[in-house]
Amino acid sequence: MSESEDITFEDALKQLEEIVHELDESELTLDNALAKFETGVALSRLCHRQLDDAEMRIEQLIEDDCEGGAEVRTEQMMLD
């Protein structure tokens, strides 16, 4: 999987969850498990990058809104 591949956050997360399930429940060979793990790492990085991009867009929208005179309060979100 190419990290620059166009894939939605939701699809990447679903694939990542499937890989975790396969690694937990399957009796994969070492080579297959390693390949799945590498794919999972790439998907995880993609998800993090997409979340970071979304956070930056939200912060920009809030900043733009505040410059227009609106008062907006932000709070740090914790992800599990």
CNS distance restraints for C-alpha pairs under 8 A (distance, minus, plus):
assign (resid   1 and name CA) (resid   5 and name CA) 7.35 0.50 0.50
assign (resid   1 and name CA) (resid  39 and name CA) 6.41 0.50 0.50
assign (resid   1 and name CA) (resid  42 and name CA) 7.37 0.50 0.50
assign (resid   2 and name CA) (resid  42 and name CA) 7.73 0.50 0.50
assign (resid   3 and name CA) (resid  42 and name CA) 5.97 0.50 0.50
assign (resid   3 and name CA) (resid  43 and name CA) 7.31 0.50 0.50
assign (resid   3 and name CA) (resid  45 and name CA) 7.84 0.50 0.50
assign (resid   3 and name CA) (resid  46 and name CA) 6.33 0.50 0.50
assign (resid   7 and name CA) (resid  11 and name CA) 6.45 0.50 0.50
assign (resid   7 and name CA) (resid  12 and name CA) 6.42 0.50 0.50
assign (resid   8 and name CA) (resid  12 and name CA) 6.18 0.50 0.50
assign (resid   9 and name CA) (resid  13 and name CA) 6.06 0.50 0.50
assign (resid   9 and name CA) (resid  46 and name CA) 7.82 0.50 0.50
assign (resid   9 and name CA) (resid  47 and name CA) 5.79 0.50 0.50
assign (resid   9 and name CA) (resid  50 and name CA) 6.73 0.50 0.50
assign (resid  10 and name CA) (resid  14 and name CA) 6.13 0.50 0.50
assign (resid  11 and name CA) (resid  15 and name CA) 6.18 0.50 0.50
assign (resid  12 and name CA) (resid  16 and name CA) 6.09 0.50 0.50
assign (resid  12 and name CA) (resid  43 and name CA) 5.81 0.50 0.50
assign (resid  12 and name CA) (resid  44 and name CA) 7.87 0.50 0.50
assign (resid  12 and name CA) (resid  46 and name CA) 7.56 0.50 0.50
assign (resid  12 and name CA) (resid  47 and name CA) 6.73 0.50 0.50
assign (resid  13 and name CA) (resid  17 and name CA) 6.15 0.50 0.50
assign (resid  13 and name CA) (resid  43 and name CA) 7.31 0.50 0.50
assign (resid  13 and name CA) (resid  44 and name CA) 7.71 0.50 0.50
assign (resid  13 and name CA) (resid  47 and name CA) 6.95 0.50 0.50
assign (resid  14 and name CA) (resid  18 and name CA) 6.28 0.50 0.50
assign (resid  15 and name CA) (resid  19 and name CA) 6.24 0.50 0.50
assign (resid  15 and name CA) (resid  43 and name CA) 7.77 0.50 0.50
assign (resid  16 and name CA) (resid  20 and name CA) 6.27 0.50 0.50
assign (resid  16 and name CA) (resid  40 and name CA) 5.54 0.50 0.50
assign (resid  16 and name CA) (resid  43 and name CA) 6.28 0.50 0.50
assign (resid  16 and name CA) (resid  44 and name CA) 7.13 0.50 0.50
assign (resid  17 and name CA) (resid  21 and name CA) 6.22 0.50 0.50
assign (resid  18 and name CA) (resid  22 and name CA) 6.13 0.50 0.50
assign (resid  19 and name CA) (resid  23 and name CA) 6.09 0.50 0.50
assign (resid  19 and name CA) (resid  36 and name CA) 6.36 0.50 0.50
assign (resid  19 and name CA) (resid  37 and name CA) 7.56 0.50 0.50
assign (resid  19 and name CA) (resid  40 and name CA) 6.52 0.50 0.50
assign (resid  20 and name CA) (resid  24 and name CA) 6.12 0.50 0.50
assign (resid  20 and name CA) (resid  40 and name CA) 7.80 0.50 0.50
assign (resid  21 and name CA) (resid  25 and name CA) 5.88 0.50 0.50
assign (resid  21 and name CA) (resid  26 and name CA) 7.87 0.50 0.50
assign (resid  22 and name CA) (resid  26 and name CA) 5.16 0.50 0.50
assign (resid  23 and name CA) (resid  27 and name CA) 7.81 0.50 0.50
assign (resid  23 and name CA) (resid  28 and name CA) 7.34 0.50 0.50
assign (resid  23 and name CA) (resid  33 and name CA) 6.52 0.50 0.50
assign (resid  23 and name CA) (resid  36 and name CA) 7.64 0.50 0.50
assign (resid  28 and name CA) (resid  32 and name CA) 5.83 0.50 0.50
assign (resid  28 and name CA) (resid  33 and name CA) 5.61 0.50 0.50
assign (resid  29 and name CA) (resid  33 and name CA) 6.03 0.50 0.50
assign (resid  30 and name CA) (resid  34 and name CA) 6.02 0.50 0.50
assign (resid  31 and name CA) (resid  35 and name CA) 6.18 0.50 0.50
assign (resid  32 and name CA) (resid  36 and name CA) 6.17 0.50 0.50
assign (resid  33 and name CA) (resid  37 and name CA) 6.06 0.50 0.50
assign (resid  34 and name CA) (resid  38 and name CA) 6.14 0.50 0.50
assign (resid  35 and name CA) (resid  39 and name CA) 6.29 0.50 0.50
assign (resid  36 and name CA) (resid  40 and name CA) 6.09 0.50 0.50
assign (resid  37 and name CA) (resid  41 and name CA) 6.19 0.50 0.50
assign (resid  38 and name CA) (resid  42 and name CA) 6.38 0.50 0.50
assign (resid  39 and name CA) (resid  43 and name CA) 6.23 0.50 0.50
assign (resid  40 and name CA) (resid  44 and name CA) 6.02 0.50 0.50
assign (resid  41 and name CA) (resid  45 and name CA) 6.20 0.50 0.50
assign (resid  42 and name CA) (resid  46 and name CA) 6.22 0.50 0.50
assign (resid  43 and name CA) (resid  47 and name CA) 6.17 0.50 0.50
assign (resid  44 and name CA) (resid  48 and name CA) 6.20 0.50 0.50
assign (resid  45 and name CA) (resid  49 and name CA) 6.09 0.50 0.50
assign (resid  46 and name CA) (resid  50 and name CA) 6.16 0.50 0.50
assign (resid  47 and name CA) (resid  51 and name CA) 6.12 0.50 0.50
assign (resid  48 and name CA) (resid  52 and name CA) 6.07 0.50 0.50
assign (resid  49 and name CA) (resid  53 and name CA) 6.16 0.50 0.50
assign (resid  50 and name CA) (resid  54 and name CA) 6.18 0.50 0.50
assign (resid  51 and name CA) (resid  55 and name CA) 6.11 0.50 0.50
assign (resid  52 and name CA) (resid  56 and name CA) 6.24 0.50 0.50
assign (resid  53 and name CA) (resid  57 and name CA) 6.27 0.50 0.50
assign (resid  54 and name CA) (resid  58 and name CA) 6.21 0.50 0.50
assign (resid  55 and name CA) (resid  59 and name CA) 6.14 0.50 0.50
assign (resid  56 and name CA) (resid  60 and name CA) 6.13 0.50 0.50
assign (resid  57 and name CA) (resid  61 and name CA) 6.21 0.50 0.50
assign (resid  58 and name CA) (resid  62 and name CA) 6.15 0.50 0.50
assign (resid  59 and name CA) (resid  63 and name CA) 6.01 0.50 0.50
assign (resid  60 and name CA) (resid  64 and name CA) 6.01 0.50 0.50
assign (resid  61 and name CA) (resid  65 and name CA) 6.05 0.50 0.50
assign (resid  62 and name CA) (resid  66 and name CA) 6.09 0.50 0.50
assign (resid  62 and name CA) (resid  72 and name CA) 6.83 0.50 0.50
assign (resid  63 and name CA) (resid  67 and name CA) 6.24 0.50 0.50
assign (resid  64 and name CA) (resid  68 and name CA) 6.51 0.50 0.50
assign (resid  65 and name CA) (resid  69 and name CA) 6.89 0.50 0.50
assign (resid  65 and name CA) (resid  70 and name CA) 5.80 0.50 0.50
assign (resid  65 and name CA) (resid  71 and name CA) 7.82 0.50 0.50
assign (resid  65 and name CA) (resid  72 and name CA) 7.75 0.50 0.50
assign (resid  66 and name CA) (resid  70 and name CA) 4.86 0.50 0.50
assign (resid  66 and name CA) (resid  71 and name CA) 5.72 0.50 0.50
assign (resid  66 and name CA) (resid  72 and name CA) 6.53 0.50 0.50
